[in-house]
Amino acid sequence: VQLQASGGGLVQAGGSLRLSCAASGRTGSMSIMGWFRQAPGKEREFVAAISRSGAGTDYGDSVKGRSTISRDNVKNMVYLQMNRLIPEDTAVYFCAAGGRSGIGANEKTYDYWGQGTQVTVSS
C-alpha cells in the first residue's frame, strides 16, 4: 500500500485546511487509517484515526473539537478537516494505514506510512 498526503500549506491562525491522503496498491488490506503530525524538534503526535467502516473515530487532545477525520473507501481516500487552526498546529502531517483494527493513537497499529505534507499556521 502506498499513501500520498496532500493539502498542506500556509494558513493564518483561525483558518481551515483539508488534508487528503490517497491510497494505492493493496488497498483491500487496509483497515484503520490515521493521521499523525510532527513539529520540528518534537516527537510524532497522534492526530486522528478512523475505522474501516468510518463509524469509529478517535482524536488527539490537541485537535479534538477542531478536526474531523473521514474516509471514502470507494476512492481509497482519507481526509482530515482542520478548523480554527492555531500556530501550534504547524507540523508535517502524515497519513498511515493499518491492516487490522487497533488503537488509533498507537503508531504500532499502522503498517503503512505516507510522506508528509507541511502545514504552517501563521499568527
C-alpha positions as a printed Julia matrix, in Angstrom:
123×3 Matrix{Float64}:
   0.0    0.0    0.0
   1.26   3.44  -0.91
  -0.04   6.57   0.77
   0.26  10.1   -0.56
  -0.77  13.03   1.61
  -1.62  16.43   0.19
  -3.44  19.62   1.01
  -0.96  21.25   3.34
   0.06  24.84   3.04
   0.37  28.18   4.76
  -2.71  29.45   6.53
  -3.44  32.19   9.02
  -4.48  31.38  12.54
  -8.21  30.82  12.7
  -8.32  29.42   9.2
  -9.06  25.94   7.9
  -7.37  23.28   5.85
  -8.46  19.95   4.46
  -5.76  17.34   4.15
  -6.2   14.4    1.82
  -4.47  11.06   1.68
  -4.68   8.88  -1.42
  -4.05   5.17  -1.05
  -2.98   2.87  -3.84
  -1.84  -0.71  -4.18
  -3.36  -3.41  -2.0
  -5.96  -1.11  -0.54
  -8.24  -4.03   0.26
  -5.89  -4.87   3.09
  -6.4   -1.52   4.78
  -8.46  -1.29   7.92
  -7.73   1.52  10.32
  -6.39   4.78   8.9
  -4.95   7.67  10.77
  -3.16  10.99  10.79
  -0.11  11.9   12.81
   1.97  15.04  12.89
   5.49  16.03  13.79
   6.64  19.5   14.61
  10.33  20.5   14.48
  12.19  19.17  17.47
   9.19  17.23  18.75
   8.08  13.62  18.68
   5.44  12.43  16.28
   1.98  13.04  17.71
  -1.33  11.29  17.12
  -3.96  13.46  15.44
  -6.9   11.29  14.39
  -7.91   7.79  13.37
 -10.88   6.19  11.68
 -12.09   2.61  11.45
 -12.65   0.73   8.22
 -16.38   1.49   8.17
 -15.91   5.07   9.26
 -18.19   4.56  12.21
 -15.38   4.72  14.74
 -13.18   7.78  15.12
 -10.66   8.98  17.65
  -8.84  12.26  18.06
  -5.81  13.54  19.86
  -6.5   16.01  22.63
  -4.73  18.8   20.79
  -7.16  18.73  17.86
 -10.32  17.37  19.45
 -13.29  19.58  18.66
 -11.46  21.34  15.82
 -10.86  18.49  13.41
 -12.85  15.83  11.6
 -11.47  12.69  10.01
 -13.38  10.92   7.25
 -12.74   8.34   4.57
 -14.08   7.25   1.21
 -13.43   3.55   0.71
 -14.55   3.67  -2.92
 -11.97   6.32  -3.77
  -9.43   4.96  -1.27
  -9.1    8.34   0.35
  -8.91   9.6    3.91
  -9.39  13.24   4.83
  -8.63  15.49   7.76
 -10.63  18.68   8.01
  -8.94  21.08  10.43
 -10.66  24.25  11.61
  -9.73  27.13  13.89
  -6.07  26.45  13.24
  -3.52  27.76  15.7
   0.25  28.21  15.3
   0.8   25.11  17.44
  -0.75  23.07  14.62
   2.31  23.78  12.5
   3.86  20.44  11.63
   4.37  17.87   8.95
   1.24  15.75   8.77
   1.48  12.06   7.89
  -1.24   9.62   6.97
  -1.0    5.99   7.94
  -2.91   2.77   7.35
  -3.11  -0.5    9.23
  -4.18  -3.92   8.1
  -6.26  -4.6   11.2
  -8.21  -2.69  13.77
  -6.37  -1.39  16.77
  -5.69   1.56  18.99
  -5.62   4.56  16.74
  -3.17   6.52  18.81
  -0.59   3.74  18.83
   1.87   4.01  15.96
   2.41   0.25  16.09
  -1.16  -0.2   14.85
  -0.11   1.04  11.42
   1.71  -0.9    8.73
   1.98   1.77   6.07
   3.05   5.39   6.22
   2.99   8.1    3.62
   5.27  11.03   3.12
   4.06  14.06   4.96
   2.5   17.31   3.93
   3.61  20.53   5.59
   1.08  22.66   7.44
   2.19  26.08   8.6
  -0.09  28.31  10.63
   0.93  31.92  10.95
  -0.09  34.06  13.89
